[in-house]
């Protein structure tokens, strides 16, 4: 049996949530005149794949790859969605800033391995790729709503075993994850966000970091500077966010557009809930549970 590789091929075997956000239609979403307060939490929870089902995908893929001669453990990666981050202002609390500066606001997720690494060499192995995703042709791809994913080989077998097929897998992972970006895009132009930024900047004028016009500028500067200065900028930024209620304002603005979007997606949401329920049961039948 070939060498055990833990966490390789992350770009291929990710949860499906990494479907290109750039391909999301930019049709504007209108603000609801009767927003459901706090619906942002429901939207962010819906965007996250079922953890038990995703563990089932990993186990089903592992079992299939073992039959192909690869002792392969797929990566465990199930990203959460921060819709504040989608409009450029990832959440930042004072406690988080004190503990780790802007570390929590940095992009999260798998990265392409270096070609000379064990993972990189594995990805360059045609036999491994054929086993994992099938031949590199259109027959091994499934497209839903204009977005595609590889669905051949052990990847496709695992999708069928856990989710009932590649289309169900995409709907319950990548499509669900990307469902709310049209709403966040529309919300980014709302006057409420412009005012929140203005109020934050006014607070920062009373600090040593008065030159920053937005939290994004502060975060960029802090990450570029690093060290203790990053922590000082991050804490000052977070204190001004707290004083001005910055994140709460963003949530309320997003609630207006997400209420409309959730209503539009209602039939799809019900379908995805059923897919995830069945997928979780299929995963449990393999003896897996969600990771803590």
C-alpha positions in Angstrom: 0.0 0.0 0.0 1.3 3.5 -0.8 2.5 6.0 1.7 0.0 7.5 4.1 -0.6 11.2 3.2 -2.6 13.2 5.7 -4.4 16.3 4.5 -3.2 16.2 0.9 -5.2 17.3 -2.2 -7.0 19.9 -0.2 -7.9 21.9 -3.3 -9.6 18.9 -4.8 -11.3 17.4 -1.8 -12.5 20.5 0.0 -16.0 20.6 1.3 -17.3 22.1 -1.9 -17.7 25.5 -0.3 -14.7 26.7 -2.2 -16.8 26.9 -5.4 -15.7 30.2 -7.0 -17.5 33.1 -5.4 -16.6 35.1 -8.5 -19.1 33.1 -10.4 -22.0 34.1 -8.2 -24.6 36.1 -10.1 -24.5 39.8 -9.2 -28.3 40.4 -9.4 -29.1 43.0 -6.8 -31.1 42.0 -3.7 -33.6 44.5 -2.3 -33.8 45.4 1.3 -36.8 44.0 3.1 -39.1 46.6 4.6 -39.8 44.1 7.5 -36.4 42.5 8.2 -36.1 39.6 10.6 -33.7 40.7 13.2 -30.9 38.2 13.8 -31.6 36.3 10.5 -27.9 36.7 9.7 -27.2 33.9 12.3 -29.7 31.6 10.5 -28.0 32.4 7.2 -24.5 31.8 8.4 -25.6 28.5 10.1 -27.3 27.3 6.8 -24.2 28.1 4.9 -22.1 25.6 6.9 -22.2 22.0 5.8 -23.4 19.3 8.1 -20.4 18.2 10.1 -21.4 14.6 10.5 -22.1 14.3 6.7 -18.7 15.8 6.0 -17.0 13.3 8.3 -18.9 10.7 6.4 -17.5 12.0 3.1 -14.0 11.8 4.5 -14.5 8.2 5.7 -16.2 7.0 2.5 -13.4 8.6 0.4 -10.7 7.0 2.7 -12.3 3.5 2.3 -12.5 3.9 -1.5 -8.9 5.1 -1.8 -7.7 2.2 0.3 -9.2 -0.2 -2.3 -7.2 1.8 -4.9 -4.0 1.2 -3.0 -3.7 4.6 -1.3 -3.6 5.0 2.5 -5.1 8.4 2.2 -6.8 10.5 4.9 -8.8 13.4 3.3 -8.4 16.8 5.0 -10.9 17.9 7.6 -12.1 21.3 6.5 -15.6 22.7 6.9 -15.4 26.5 6.8 -17.8 28.7 8.6 -19.2 31.9 7.0 -18.9 35.4 8.4 -21.1 37.6 6.3 -19.5 40.7 7.9 -16.3 39.4 6.4 -18.1 39.1 3.0 -18.5 42.9 3.0 -14.9 43.5 4.1 -15.2 43.7 7.9 -14.6 40.4 9.6 -15.8 40.4 13.2 -13.2 41.5 15.8 -13.8 41.6 19.5 -11.6 43.4 22.1 -10.7 40.1 23.7 -9.7 38.5 20.4 -7.6 41.6 19.5 -5.8 41.4 22.9 -5.2 37.7 22.5 -4.1 37.5 18.9 -4.2 40.8 17.1 -5.7 40.4 13.7 -4.8 36.7 13.5 -8.5 35.7 13.5 -9.3 38.0 10.6 -6.7 36.5 8.3 -8.0 34.3 5.4 -8.7 30.7 6.5 -8.7 27.5 4.6 -6.5 25.1 2.6 -3.7 26.3 0.5 -2.1 24.7 -2.6 0.9 22.6 -1.4 4.4 23.4 -2.7 5.3 21.2 -5.7 8.3 19.7 -3.9 6.3 18.7 -0.8 4.9 15.3 -0.2 1.4 16.6 -0.9 2.5 18.4 -4.0 4.1 15.2 -5.4 1.0 13.3 -4.6 -1.1 15.7 -6.5 1.2 15.3 -9.5 0.7 11.5 -9.5 -1.8 10.7 -12.3 -2.7 7.4 -10.6 -3.6 9.2 -7.4 -5.7 11.8 -9.2 -7.5 9.2 -11.3 -8.4 7.3 -8.2 -9.5 10.3 -6.3 -11.5 12.2 -9.0 -11.5 10.1 -12.1 -10.0 10.9 -15.5 -9.5 14.6 -16.2 -12.4 15.1 -18.6 -15.8 16.5 -18.6 -17.4 13.1 -17.7 -15.9 13.5 -14.2 -17.5 16.9 -13.6 -20.9 17.9 -12.3 -22.3 21.4 -12.8 -25.1 23.0 -10.7 -26.2 26.6 -11.1 -23.2 27.3 -13.3 -20.7 26.0 -10.8 -18.8 22.8 -11.3 -16.9 20.2 -9.2 -15.0 17.0 -9.9 -17.3 14.1 -9.2 -15.5 11.0 -10.6 -13.4 8.4 -8.9 -13.6 8.0 -5.1 -14.8 11.6 -4.7 -17.9 10.8 -6.7 -18.4 7.5 -5.0 -18.3 9.2 -1.6 -20.8 11.8 -2.8 -23.2 9.1 -3.9 -22.7 7.0 -0.8 -23.2 9.9 1.7 -25.3 12.6 -0.2 -27.0 10.5 -2.8 -25.1 12.1 -5.7 -22.9 14.9 -6.8 -25.8 17.4 -7.3 -27.1 16.9 -3.8 -23.5 17.2 -2.4 -23.0 20.5 -4.2 -26.4 21.9 -3.1 -25.7 21.0 0.5 -22.1 22.4 0.6 -20.8 24.8 -2.0 -24.1 26.1 -3.3 -25.4 26.7 0.2 -22.2 28.4 1.3 -22.3 30.8 -1.6 -26.0 31.5 -1.5 -25.8 34.7 0.5 -23.1 36.6 -1.3 -25.6 38.4 -3.6 -27.2 39.7 -0.4 -23.9 40.8 1.1 -22.9 42.5 -2.1 -26.1 44.5 -2.1 -25.8 45.3 1.6 -22.3 46.7 1.0 -23.8 49.6 -0.8 -26.3 50.5 2.0 -26.0 53.9 3.6 -26.1 52.3 7.0 -22.7 50.8 6.4 -21.3 54.1 5.2 -22.5 55.7 8.4 -21.1 52.9 10.6 -17.6 53.4 9.0 -17.9 57.2 9.5 -18.7 56.8 13.2 -15.9 54.3 13.6 -13.4 56.7 11.9 -14.6 59.5 14.2 -13.7 57.4 17.2 -10.3 56.5 15.7 -9.6 60.3 15.3 -9.2 60.4 19.1 -6.5 57.8 19.1 -2.9 57.5 17.8 -4.3 55.8 14.7 -6.4 58.7 13.4 -5.3 58.2 9.8 -7.3 55.0 9.2 -10.6 55.7 7.3 -12.1 52.2 7.8 -11.6 49.0 9.8 -10.3 47.4 6.7 -7.5 50.0 6.5 -6.6 49.4 10.1 -6.6 45.6 9.7 -4.4 45.8 6.5 -2.0 48.1 8.3 -1.8 46.0 11.4 -1.2 42.8 9.5 1.5 44.5 7.4 3.2 45.9 10.5 3.0 42.8 12.7 4.5 42.5 16.2 3.3 44.5 19.1 2.2 47.3 16.9 -0.4 45.0 15.2 -1.8 44.2 18.6 -2.1 47.9 19.5 -3.8 48.8 16.2 -6.2 45.8 16.6 -7.2 46.6 20.1 -7.8 50.3 19.3 -9.8 49.2 16.2 -11.9 46.7 18.3 -12.5 49.3 21.1 -13.9 51.8 18.5 -16.0 49.0 17.0 -17.4 48.3 20.4 -18.0 52.0 21.3 -19.8 52.7 18.0 -21.7 49.4 17.8 -20.0 48.8 14.5 -20.6 45.1 14.1 -24.2 45.3 15.4 -25.0 48.0 12.8 -23.5 45.7 10.1 -25.7 42.8 11.3 -28.8 44.9 11.2 -28.0 46.1 7.6 -27.4 42.6 6.5 -30.6 41.4 8.1 -32.6 43.6 5.7 -31.0 42.0 2.6 -30.8 38.5 4.1 -34.5 38.5 4.9 -35.2 38.9 1.2 -32.6 36.4 0.2 -33.8 33.8 2.6 -37.4 34.2 1.3 -36.1 33.7 -2.3 -34.2 30.6 -1.3 -37.0 29.0 0.8 -37.6 26.0 -1.5 -33.9 25.3 -1.9 -33.3 25.6 1.9 -36.0 23.0 2.6 -34.4 20.7 0.0 -30.9 21.1 1.4 -32.2 20.4 5.0 -33.6 17.1 3.8 -30.4 16.3 1.9 -28.3 17.0 5.0 -30.6 14.9 7.2 -30.2 11.9 4.9 -26.5 12.5 4.5 -26.0 12.6 8.3 -27.8 9.3 8.6 -25.7 7.7 5.9 -22.6 9.0 7.6 -23.7 7.7 11.0 -24.2 4.3 9.3 -20.5 4.3 8.6 -19.8 4.8 12.3 -18.6 8.4 12.1 -19.5 11.4 14.2 -18.9 15.1 13.8 -15.5 16.3 14.9 -15.4 18.5 17.9 
